[in-house]
């Protein structure tokens, strides 16, 4: 059932023609207020979740890029020369 507001701010239920009682209107306003608070809480949680996701994603991306950059700079293997193998004579005792 849907309701509509009459000329004096009174609510009527469409189809039945009966007026809503003051307690029913007060209850509807209370439920609407609670619903608005619930929606605002969920929107705040969604925003916080997005910010946390962006922060974690940025951290992971930063660590990845830093490690790729630091590996690219390493040149210690470029100057690496294989040591000369010395031949040792086996002496029999």
VOLOZA-625337 format. One record per atom (N, C-alpha, C): residue number from 1; residue in three letters; chain; z, y, x. Coordinates in nm, 4 decimals. Last residue first. Layout:
BEGIN
{k->NUM, r->ALA, c->A, Z->Z, Y->Y, X->X}
...
//
This chain:
BEGIN
{k->93, r->UNK, c->A, Z->-0.0299, Y->-4.0906, X->9.9552}
{k->93, r->UNK, c->A, Z->0.0927, Y->-4.1070, X->10.0337}
{k->93, r->UNK, c->A, Z->0.1059, Y->-4.2439, X->10.0838}
{k->92, r->UNK, c->A, Z->-0.3231, Y->-3.9108, X->9.9530}
{k->92, r->UNK, c->A, Z->-0.2568, Y->-4.0370, X->9.9205}
{k->92, r->UNK, c->A, Z->-0.1355, Y->-4.0522, X->10.0100}
{k->91, r->UNK, c->A, Z->-0.4083, Y->-3.6095, X->9.8175}
{k->91, r->UNK, c->A, Z->-0.3597, Y->-3.6788, X->9.9365}
{k->91, r->UNK, c->A, Z->-0.2852, Y->-3.8029, X->9.8920}
{k->90, r->UNK, c->A, Z->-0.6763, Y->-3.4547, X->9.6915}
{k->90, r->UNK, c->A, Z->-0.5689, Y->-3.5470, X->9.6560}
{k->90, r->UNK, c->A, Z->-0.5291, Y->-3.6240, X->9.7807}
{k->89, r->UNK, c->A, Z->-0.7439, Y->-3.1220, X->9.7448}
{k->89, r->UNK, c->A, Z->-0.7675, Y->-3.2608, X->9.7854}
{k->89, r->UNK, c->A, Z->-0.6451, Y->-3.3450, X->9.7493}
{k->88, r->UNK, c->A, Z->-0.8422, Y->-2.8997, X->9.5004}
{k->88, r->UNK, c->A, Z->-0.7282, Y->-2.9481, X->9.5805}
{k->88, r->UNK, c->A, Z->-0.7571, Y->-3.0938, X->9.6138}
{k->87, r->UNK, c->A, Z->-1.0354, Y->-2.6318, X->9.4456}
{k->87, r->UNK, c->A, Z->-1.0373, Y->-2.7766, X->9.4558}
{k->87, r->UNK, c->A, Z->-0.9267, Y->-2.8204, X->9.5509}
{k->86, r->UNK, c->A, Z->-0.9829, Y->-2.3794, X->9.2177}
{k->86, r->UNK, c->A, Z->-0.9624, Y->-2.4267, X->9.3539}
{k->86, r->UNK, c->A, Z->-0.9614, Y->-2.5785, X->9.3522}
{k->85, r->UNK, c->A, Z->-1.1770, Y->-2.1776, X->9.0221}
{k->85, r->UNK, c->A, Z->-1.1063, Y->-2.3049, X->9.0290}
{k->85, r->UNK, c->A, Z->-1.1001, Y->-2.3498, X->9.1745}
{k->84, r->UNK, c->A, Z->-1.1221, Y->-1.8440, X->8.9514}
{k->84, r->UNK, c->A, Z->-1.1949, Y->-1.9392, X->9.0356}
{k->84, r->UNK, c->A, Z->-1.1119, Y->-2.0658, X->9.0453}
{k->83, r->UNK, c->A, Z->-1.0882, Y->-1.7325, X->8.6131}
{k->83, r->UNK, c->A, Z->-1.0365, Y->-1.7536, X->8.7490}
{k->83, r->UNK, c->A, Z->-1.1165, Y->-1.8625, X->8.8221}
{k->82, r->UNK, c->A, Z->-1.3175, Y->-1.5289, X->8.4439}
{k->82, r->UNK, c->A, Z->-1.2588, Y->-1.6615, X->8.4532}
{k->82, r->UNK, c->A, Z->-1.2108, Y->-1.6842, X->8.5964}
{k->81, r->UNK, c->A, Z->-1.2284, Y->-1.2063, X->8.3582}
{k->81, r->UNK, c->A, Z->-1.3107, Y->-1.2930, X->8.4436}
{k->81, r->UNK, c->A, Z->-1.2399, Y->-1.4263, X->8.4556}
{k->80, r->UNK, c->A, Z->-1.2302, Y->-0.9602, X->8.1198}
{k->80, r->UNK, c->A, Z->-1.1711, Y->-1.0874, X->8.1577}
{k->80, r->UNK, c->A, Z->-1.2710, Y->-1.1687, X->8.2394}
{k->79, r->UNK, c->A, Z->-1.3171, Y->-0.7361, X->8.0080}
{k->79, r->UNK, c->A, Z->-1.2961, Y->-0.7325, X->8.1528}
{k->79, r->UNK, c->A, Z->-1.2421, Y->-0.8655, X->8.2053}
{k->78, r->UNK, c->A, Z->-1.3172, Y->-0.8027, X->7.7371}
{k->78, r->UNK, c->A, Z->-1.4436, Y->-0.7654, X->7.8010}
{k->78, r->UNK, c->A, Z->-1.4315, Y->-0.7701, X->7.9535}
{k->77, r->UNK, c->A, Z->-1.0596, Y->-0.8384, X->7.6583}
{k->77, r->UNK, c->A, Z->-1.1387, Y->-0.9588, X->7.6801}
{k->77, r->UNK, c->A, Z->-1.2726, Y->-0.9281, X->7.7457}
{k->76, r->UNK, c->A, Z->-0.9690, Y->-0.5802, X->7.6238}
{k->76, r->UNK, c->A, Z->-0.9119, Y->-0.6577, X->7.7331}
{k->76, r->UNK, c->A, Z->-0.9910, Y->-0.7864, X->7.7583}
{k->75, r->UNK, c->A, Z->-1.0357, Y->-0.4058, X->7.4309}
{k->75, r->UNK, c->A, Z->-1.1399, Y->-0.4376, X->7.5275}
{k->75, r->UNK, c->A, Z->-1.0865, Y->-0.5241, X->7.6402}
{k->74, r->UNK, c->A, Z->-0.9885, Y->-0.3034, X->7.1031}
{k->74, r->UNK, c->A, Z->-0.9404, Y->-0.3901, X->7.2093}
{k->74, r->UNK, c->A, Z->-1.0550, Y->-0.4314, X->7.3009}
{k->73, r->UNK, c->A, Z->-1.0981, Y->-0.1678, X->6.8931}
{k->73, r->UNK, c->A, Z->-1.0712, Y->-0.0930, X->7.0156}
{k->73, r->UNK, c->A, Z->-1.0297, Y->-0.1834, X->7.1314}
{k->72, r->UNK, c->A, Z->-1.1100, Y->-0.3489, X->6.6848}
{k->72, r->UNK, c->A, Z->-1.2367, Y->-0.2982, X->6.7378}
{k->72, r->UNK, c->A, Z->-1.2154, Y->-0.2260, X->6.8712}
{k->71, r->UNK, c->A, Z->-0.8456, Y->-0.3735, X->6.6237}
{k->71, r->UNK, c->A, Z->-0.9135, Y->-0.4879, X->6.6853}
{k->71, r->UNK, c->A, Z->-1.0444, Y->-0.4418, X->6.7479}
{k->70, r->UNK, c->A, Z->-0.7983, Y->-0.1258, X->6.5017}
{k->70, r->UNK, c->A, Z->-0.7297, Y->-0.1582, X->6.6268}
{k->70, r->UNK, c->A, Z->-0.7954, Y->-0.2779, X->6.6964}
{k->69, r->UNK, c->A, Z->-0.9619, Y->-0.1390, X->6.2728}
{k->69, r->UNK, c->A, Z->-0.9843, Y->-0.0346, X->6.3724}
{k->69, r->UNK, c->A, Z->-0.9203, Y->-0.0707, X->6.5056}
{k->68, r->UNK, c->A, Z->-0.8440, Y->-0.3534, X->6.1358}
{k->68, r->UNK, c->A, Z->-0.9850, Y->-0.3608, X->6.1761}
{k->68, r->UNK, c->A, Z->-1.0151, Y->-0.2583, X->6.2856}
{k->67, r->UNK, c->A, Z->-0.5864, Y->-0.2484, X->6.0918}
{k->67, r->UNK, c->A, Z->-0.6023, Y->-0.3683, X->6.1751}
{k->67, r->UNK, c->A, Z->-0.7478, Y->-0.3844, X->6.2206}
{k->66, r->UNK, c->A, Z->-0.6471, Y->-0.0263, X->5.9282}
{k->66, r->UNK, c->A, Z->-0.5824, Y->-0.0066, X->6.0577}
{k->66, r->UNK, c->A, Z->-0.6033, Y->-0.1278, X->6.1472}
{k->65, r->UNK, c->A, Z->-0.7551, Y->-0.1556, X->5.7035}
{k->65, r->UNK, c->A, Z->-0.8404, Y->-0.0668, X->5.7832}
{k->65, r->UNK, c->A, Z->-0.7801, Y->-0.0424, X->5.9219}
{k->64, r->UNK, c->A, Z->-0.5234, Y->-0.2993, X->5.6172}
{k->64, r->UNK, c->A, Z->-0.6480, Y->-0.3678, X->5.6496}
{k->64, r->UNK, c->A, Z->-0.7358, Y->-0.2818, X->5.7400}
{k->63, r->UNK, c->A, Z->-0.3433, Y->-0.0912, X->5.5666}
{k->63, r->UNK, c->A, Z->-0.3110, Y->-0.1920, X->5.6680}
{k->63, r->UNK, c->A, Z->-0.4372, Y->-0.2651, X->5.7124}
{k->62, r->UNK, c->A, Z->-0.4856, Y->0.0435, X->5.3611}
{k->62, r->UNK, c->A, Z->-0.4515, Y->0.1105, X->5.4867}
{k->62, r->UNK, c->A, Z->-0.4208, Y->0.0120, X->5.5984}
{k->61, r->UNK, c->A, Z->-0.4937, Y->-0.1531, X->5.1615}
{k->61, r->UNK, c->A, Z->-0.6188, Y->-0.1042, X->5.2189}
{k->61, r->UNK, c->A, Z->-0.5936, Y->-0.0349, X->5.3529}
{k->60, r->UNK, c->A, Z->-0.2186, Y->-0.1713, X->5.1081}
{k->60, r->UNK, c->A, Z->-0.2929, Y->-0.2887, X->5.1552}
{k->60, r->UNK, c->A, Z->-0.4226, Y->-0.2451, X->5.2228}
{k->59, r->UNK, c->A, Z->-0.1697, Y->0.0924, X->5.0187}
{k->59, r->UNK, c->A, Z->-0.0991, Y->0.0380, X->5.1350}
{k->59, r->UNK, c->A, Z->-0.1743, Y->-0.0811, X->5.1941}
{k->58, r->UNK, c->A, Z->-0.3342, Y->0.1060, X->4.7943}
{k->58, r->UNK, c->A, Z->-0.3574, Y->0.1959, X->4.9070}
{k->58, r->UNK, c->A, Z->-0.2904, Y->0.1463, X->5.0335}
{k->57, r->UNK, c->A, Z->-0.2101, Y->-0.0890, X->4.6332}
{k->57, r->UNK, c->A, Z->-0.3489, Y->-0.1065, X->4.6759}
{k->57, r->UNK, c->A, Z->-0.3822, Y->-0.0192, X->4.7947}
{k->56, r->UNK, c->A, Z->0.0395, Y->0.0368, X->4.5937}
{k->56, r->UNK, c->A, Z->0.0309, Y->-0.0924, X->4.6635}
{k->56, r->UNK, c->A, Z->-0.1102, Y->-0.1181, X->4.7146}
{k->55, r->UNK, c->A, Z->-0.0447, Y->0.2707, X->4.4553}
{k->55, r->UNK, c->A, Z->0.0305, Y->0.2803, X->4.5809}
{k->55, r->UNK, c->A, Z->0.0219, Y->0.1494, X->4.6604}
{k->54, r->UNK, c->A, Z->-0.1698, Y->0.1620, X->4.2311}
{k->54, r->UNK, c->A, Z->-0.2476, Y->0.2456, X->4.3232}
{k->54, r->UNK, c->A, Z->-0.1774, Y->0.2550, X->4.4588}
{k->53, r->UNK, c->A, Z->0.0498, Y->0.0304, X->4.1150}
{k->53, r->UNK, c->A, Z->-0.0689, Y->-0.0445, X->4.1572}
{k->53, r->UNK, c->A, Z->-0.1528, Y->0.0329, X->4.2565}
{k->52, r->UNK, c->A, Z->0.2135, Y->0.2500, X->4.0565}
{k->52, r->UNK, c->A, Z->0.2605, Y->0.1465, X->4.1489}
{k->52, r->UNK, c->A, Z->0.1428, Y->0.0653, X->4.2018}
{k->51, r->UNK, c->A, Z->0.0517, Y->0.3826, X->3.8702}
{k->51, r->UNK, c->A, Z->0.0879, Y->0.4496, X->3.9954}
{k->51, r->UNK, c->A, Z->0.1356, Y->0.3478, X->4.0995}
{k->50, r->UNK, c->A, Z->0.0425, Y->0.1883, X->3.6664}
{k->50, r->UNK, c->A, Z->-0.0808, Y->0.2307, X->3.7331}
{k->50, r->UNK, c->A, Z->-0.0498, Y->0.2972, X->3.8670}
{k->49, r->UNK, c->A, Z->0.3125, Y->0.1772, X->3.5945}
{k->49, r->UNK, c->A, Z->0.2472, Y->0.0577, X->3.6477}
{k->49, r->UNK, c->A, Z->0.1188, Y->0.0941, X->3.7210}
{k->48, r->UNK, c->A, Z->0.3480, Y->0.4360, X->3.4942}
{k->48, r->UNK, c->A, Z->0.4225, Y->0.3945, X->3.6136}
{k->48, r->UNK, c->A, Z->0.3601, Y->0.2703, X->3.6772}
{k->47, r->UNK, c->A, Z->0.1792, Y->0.4209, X->3.2698}
{k->47, r->UNK, c->A, Z->0.1524, Y->0.5179, X->3.3757}
{k->47, r->UNK, c->A, Z->0.2222, Y->0.4782, X->3.5055}
{k->46, r->UNK, c->A, Z->0.3106, Y->0.2204, X->3.1246}
{k->46, r->UNK, c->A, Z->0.1728, Y->0.1985, X->3.1671}
{k->46, r->UNK, c->A, Z->0.1374, Y->0.2948, X->3.2815}
{k->45, r->UNK, c->A, Z->0.5561, Y->0.3461, X->3.0734}
{k->45, r->UNK, c->A, Z->0.5516, Y->0.2233, X->3.1535}
{k->45, r->UNK, c->A, Z->0.4110, Y->0.1991, X->3.2068}
{k->44, r->UNK, c->A, Z->0.4642, Y->0.5569, X->2.9104}
{k->44, r->UNK, c->A, Z->0.5326, Y->0.5879, X->3.0364}
{k->44, r->UNK, c->A, Z->0.5315, Y->0.4665, X->3.1287}
{k->43, r->UNK, c->A, Z->0.3669, Y->0.4096, X->2.6955}
{k->43, r->UNK, c->A, Z->0.2746, Y->0.4937, X->2.7722}
{k->43, r->UNK, c->A, Z->0.3343, Y->0.5283, X->2.9079}
{k->42, r->UNK, c->A, Z->0.6053, Y->0.2933, X->2.6041}
{k->42, r->UNK, c->A, Z->0.4983, Y->0.2079, X->2.6551}
{k->42, r->UNK, c->A, Z->0.3975, Y->0.2875, X->2.7371}
{k->41, r->UNK, c->A, Z->0.7413, Y->0.5265, X->2.5224}
{k->41, r->UNK, c->A, Z->0.7987, Y->0.4409, X->2.6268}
{k->41, r->UNK, c->A, Z->0.6909, Y->0.3523, X->2.6884}
{k->40, r->UNK, c->A, Z->0.5725, Y->0.6139, X->2.3184}
{k->40, r->UNK, c->A, Z->0.5926, Y->0.6989, X->2.4360}
{k->40, r->UNK, c->A, Z->0.6503, Y->0.6183, X->2.5516}
{k->39, r->UNK, c->A, Z->0.6051, Y->0.4016, X->2.1372}
{k->39, r->UNK, c->A, Z->0.4733, Y->0.4274, X->2.1955}
{k->39, r->UNK, c->A, Z->0.4861, Y->0.5130, X->2.3212}
{k->38, r->UNK, c->A, Z->0.8759, Y->0.4334, X->2.0729}
{k->38, r->UNK, c->A, Z->0.8289, Y->0.3083, X->2.1340}
{k->38, r->UNK, c->A, Z->0.6951, Y->0.3287, X->2.2033}
{k->37, r->UNK, c->A, Z->0.8735, Y->0.6854, X->1.9507}
{k->37, r->UNK, c->A, Z->0.9515, Y->0.6652, X->2.0735}
{k->37, r->UNK, c->A, Z->0.9057, Y->0.5388, X->2.1469}
{k->36, r->UNK, c->A, Z->0.7126, Y->0.6233, X->1.7285}
{k->36, r->UNK, c->A, Z->0.6680, Y->0.7239, X->1.8251}
{k->36, r->UNK, c->A, Z->0.7426, Y->0.7087, X->1.9573}
{k->35, r->UNK, c->A, Z->0.8804, Y->0.4404, X->1.5981}
{k->35, r->UNK, c->A, Z->0.7504, Y->0.3960, X->1.6465}
{k->35, r->UNK, c->A, Z->0.6964, Y->0.4931, X->1.7512}
{k->34, r->UNK, c->A, Z->1.0923, Y->0.6068, X->1.5285}
{k->34, r->UNK, c->A, Z->1.1164, Y->0.4953, X->1.6198}
{k->34, r->UNK, c->A, Z->0.9856, Y->0.4443, X->1.6793}
{k->33, r->UNK, c->A, Z->0.9539, Y->0.7751, X->1.3501}
{k->33, r->UNK, c->A, Z->1.0160, Y->0.8309, X->1.4703}
{k->33, r->UNK, c->A, Z->1.0422, Y->0.7208, X->1.5734}
{k->32, r->UNK, c->A, Z->0.8812, Y->0.5925, X->1.1511}
{k->32, r->UNK, c->A, Z->0.7766, Y->0.6652, X->1.2252}
{k->32, r->UNK, c->A, Z->0.8323, Y->0.7230, X->1.3547}
{k->31, r->UNK, c->A, Z->1.1363, Y->0.5177, X->1.0609}
{k->31, r->UNK, c->A, Z->1.0499, Y->0.4167, X->1.1223}
{k->31, r->UNK, c->A, Z->0.9394, Y->0.4841, X->1.2031}
{k->30, r->UNK, c->A, Z->1.2185, Y->0.7656, X->0.9548}
{k->30, r->UNK, c->A, Z->1.2954, Y->0.7017, X->1.0617}
{k->30, r->UNK, c->A, Z->1.2097, Y->0.5995, X->1.1352}
{k->29, r->UNK, c->A, Z->1.0293, Y->0.8018, X->0.7529}
{k->29, r->UNK, c->A, Z->1.0356, Y->0.8981, X->0.8644}
{k->29, r->UNK, c->A, Z->1.1114, Y->0.8392, X->0.9832}
{k->28, r->UNK, c->A, Z->1.0981, Y->0.5854, X->0.5884}
{k->28, r->UNK, c->A, Z->0.9642, Y->0.5926, X->0.6477}
{k->28, r->UNK, c->A, Z->0.9632, Y->0.6885, X->0.7667}
{k->27, r->UNK, c->A, Z->1.3569, Y->0.6610, X->0.5143}
{k->27, r->UNK, c->A, Z->1.3384, Y->0.5392, X->0.5908}
{k->27, r->UNK, c->A, Z->1.2019, Y->0.5385, X->0.6599}
{k->26, r->UNK, c->A, Z->1.2971, Y->0.8884, X->0.3634}
{k->26, r->UNK, c->A, Z->1.3793, Y->0.9012, X->0.4842}
{k->26, r->UNK, c->A, Z->1.3629, Y->0.7792, X->0.5744}
{k->25, r->UNK, c->A, Z->1.1564, Y->0.7665, X->0.1572}
{k->25, r->UNK, c->A, Z->1.0879, Y->0.8633, X->0.2434}
{k->25, r->UNK, c->A, Z->1.1648, Y->0.8807, X->0.3731}
{k->24, r->UNK, c->A, Z->1.3610, Y->0.6094, X->0.0463}
{k->24, r->UNK, c->A, Z->1.2399, Y->0.5449, X->0.0972}
{k->24, r->UNK, c->A, Z->1.1646, Y->0.6370, X->0.1922}
{k->23, r->UNK, c->A, Z->1.5410, Y->0.8055, X->-0.0341}
{k->23, r->UNK, c->A, Z->1.5829, Y->0.7091, X->0.0681}
{k->23, r->UNK, c->A, Z->1.4620, Y->0.6379, X->0.1291}
{k->22, r->UNK, c->A, Z->1.3957, Y->0.9338, X->-0.2345}
{k->22, r->UNK, c->A, Z->1.4303, Y->1.0070, X->-0.1127}
{k->22, r->UNK, c->A, Z->1.4715, Y->0.9100, X->-0.0018}
{k->21, r->UNK, c->A, Z->1.1342, Y->0.7226, X->-0.3679}
{k->21, r->UNK, c->A, Z->1.2706, Y->0.7750, X->-0.3675}
{k->21, r->UNK, c->A, Z->1.2956, Y->0.8444, X->-0.2345}
{k->20, r->UNK, c->A, Z->0.8049, Y->0.8049, X->-0.4696}
{k->20, r->UNK, c->A, Z->0.8961, Y->0.7377, X->-0.3775}
{k->20, r->UNK, c->A, Z->1.0325, Y->0.8029, X->-0.3855}
{k->19, r->UNK, c->A, Z->0.6670, Y->0.7737, X->-0.7970}
{k->19, r->UNK, c->A, Z->0.7179, Y->0.8579, X->-0.6883}
{k->19, r->UNK, c->A, Z->0.8099, Y->0.7745, X->-0.5995}
{k->18, r->UNK, c->A, Z->0.3877, Y->0.5815, X->-0.9061}
{k->18, r->UNK, c->A, Z->0.5315, Y->0.6095, X->-0.9050}
{k->18, r->UNK, c->A, Z->0.5677, Y->0.6933, X->-0.7832}
{k->17, r->UNK, c->A, Z->0.1227, Y->0.5077, X->-0.9106}
{k->17, r->UNK, c->A, Z->0.1575, Y->0.6346, X->-0.9725}
{k->17, r->UNK, c->A, Z->0.3061, Y->0.6644, X->-0.9698}
{k->16, r->UNK, c->A, Z->-0.0089, Y->0.2903, X->-0.8060}
{k->16, r->UNK, c->A, Z->0.0976, Y->0.2654, X->-0.9023}
{k->16, r->UNK, c->A, Z->0.1377, Y->0.3927, X->-0.9741}
{k->15, r->UNK, c->A, Z->-0.2156, Y->0.3991, X->-0.6522}
{k->15, r->UNK, c->A, Z->-0.2416, Y->0.2814, X->-0.7346}
{k->15, r->UNK, c->A, Z->-0.1330, Y->0.2562, X->-0.8367}
{k->14, r->UNK, c->A, Z->-0.0162, Y->0.5192, X->-0.3890}
{k->14, r->UNK, c->A, Z->-0.1463, Y->0.5157, X->-0.4556}
{k->14, r->UNK, c->A, Z->-0.1615, Y->0.3872, X->-0.5351}
{k->13, r->UNK, c->A, Z->0.2909, Y->0.6543, X->-0.4253}
{k->13, r->UNK, c->A, Z->0.2235, Y->0.5328, X->-0.3826}
{k->13, r->UNK, c->A, Z->0.0937, Y->0.5253, X->-0.4614}
{k->12, r->UNK, c->A, Z->0.3688, Y->0.9815, X->-0.3179}
{k->12, r->UNK, c->A, Z->0.3329, Y->0.8905, X->-0.4263}
{k->12, r->UNK, c->A, Z->0.2679, Y->0.7675, X->-0.3654}
{k->11, r->UNK, c->A, Z->0.6103, Y->1.2124, X->-0.2016}
{k->11, r->UNK, c->A, Z->0.5176, Y->1.1039, X->-0.1730}
{k->11, r->UNK, c->A, Z->0.4939, Y->1.0215, X->-0.2987}
{k->10, r->UNK, c->A, Z->0.6289, Y->1.5641, X->-0.2057}
{k->10, r->UNK, c->A, Z->0.6746, Y->1.4367, X->-0.2587}
{k->10, r->UNK, c->A, Z->0.5680, Y->1.3315, X->-0.2316}
{k->9, r->UNK, c->A, Z->0.5476, Y->1.8096, X->-0.1412}
{k->9, r->UNK, c->A, Z->0.5962, Y->1.7279, X->-0.0313}
{k->9, r->UNK, c->A, Z->0.6518, Y->1.5958, X->-0.0783}
{k->8, r->UNK, c->A, Z->0.4430, Y->1.9125, X->-0.3690}
{k->8, r->UNK, c->A, Z->0.5742, Y->1.9630, X->-0.3279}
{k->8, r->UNK, c->A, Z->0.6310, Y->1.8846, X->-0.2110}
{k->7, r->UNK, c->A, Z->0.1958, Y->1.7732, X->-0.4027}
{k->7, r->UNK, c->A, Z->0.1976, Y->1.9180, X->-0.3826}
{k->7, r->UNK, c->A, Z->0.3311, Y->1.9717, X->-0.3331}
{k->6, r->UNK, c->A, Z->0.2298, Y->1.4584, X->-0.2135}
{k->6, r->UNK, c->A, Z->0.1983, Y->1.5400, X->-0.3304}
{k->6, r->UNK, c->A, Z->0.2107, Y->1.6884, X->-0.3002}
{k->5, r->UNK, c->A, Z->0.0915, Y->1.2425, X->0.0181}
{k->5, r->UNK, c->A, Z->0.1898, Y->1.3461, X->-0.0046}
{k->5, r->UNK, c->A, Z->0.1430, Y->1.4338, X->-0.1195}
{k->4, r->UNK, c->A, Z->0.0508, Y->0.8931, X->-0.0305}
{k->4, r->UNK, c->A, Z->-0.0043, Y->1.0258, X->-0.0076}
{k->4, r->UNK, c->A, Z->0.1000, Y->1.1282, X->-0.0458}
{k->3, r->UNK, c->A, Z->0.0418, Y->0.5584, X->0.1001}
{k->3, r->UNK, c->A, Z->0.1071, Y->0.6657, X->0.0257}
{k->3, r->UNK, c->A, Z->0.0398, Y->0.7971, X->0.0597}
{k->2, r->UNK, c->A, Z->-0.0705, Y->0.2233, X->0.0487}
{k->2, r->UNK, c->A, Z->-0.0698, Y->0.3482, X->0.1222}
{k->2, r->UNK, c->A, Z->-0.0046, Y->0.4547, X->0.0364}
{k->1, r->UNK, c->A, Z->0.0000, Y->-0.1175, X->0.0831}
{k->1, r->UNK, c->A, Z->0.0000, Y->0.0000, X->0.0000}
{k->1, r->UNK, c->A, Z->0.0000, Y->0.1237, X->0.0875}
//
